[in-house]
Each structure stands twice: as structure tokens, then as C-alpha cells.
Amino acid sequence: MKNTNIRVIEGTATLAPLDQLTEEFAKDKWDAHLIPGLRYAPHTTNYYIDFQRIPVIFRPVVKEYIKHRLSTGVTVATLHRGTFCLGNLTPSRIVCTEEAFQRGAVKRILQA
């Protein structure tokens, strides 16, 4: 069964659709055009989910949370707004020890 929802971008014709998605999720700035099923308004220019403002220690957890939110059918604007707000979490505002990180303190913050 061929997945026709994924468009081939110039220079990526040799990548399989799953490889394209895996490659996109590895980046710190995701393009909504390359994520199948992600809804976005065609009249806007905001097609990105940007993780660059999020402190590095939080990025893997935030990316997993955003991947989960993708399955709920939210729009790219909602995800962009969420990552923008989470980017305001600086290490000086949140004291995150390795132990707290392991206990899931960051996940609880994201779910609030």
C-alpha cells in the first residue's frame, strides 16, 4: 500500500516516507509540510514547530510530548504556540536536577 499523503521534496527522492519522518523528527525545527496528517492553515506562513528556544535538557521530552499531541489532531499553530511558551522555561526559572528529571517532573510541567 502506497502512502500518497507524503510529498517528495526536491533532493529527498531516495528517502522512504518513514525515513523522511524520522529525519524530520530528529531536527530542532519541524516543517509541517513534511509531517503527514498535521493540519495547518494554507493562508498563513507559520508552518514550523520550533524547539530551538527550549533548553536542551528539556527538548527530548518536549519532542515526545509534541509527537503525542500530533496524534490528537491539533493544528500546527497550537503546537507552535505550545513550544513557544515552553521556550520561556529557562534553567534559572526551573531547577531541574537529574533525580527530578528521572521522576518525571518535566512531564508533569508539560501536562499542566
Secondary structure, 3 states (H helix, E strand, C coil): CCCCCCCCCCCCCCCCHHHHHHHHHHCCEEEHHHCCCCECCCCCCCCEEECCCCCCCCHHHHHHHHHHHHCCCCEHHHHHHHHHHHCCCCCCCCCCCHHHHHHCHHHHHHHC
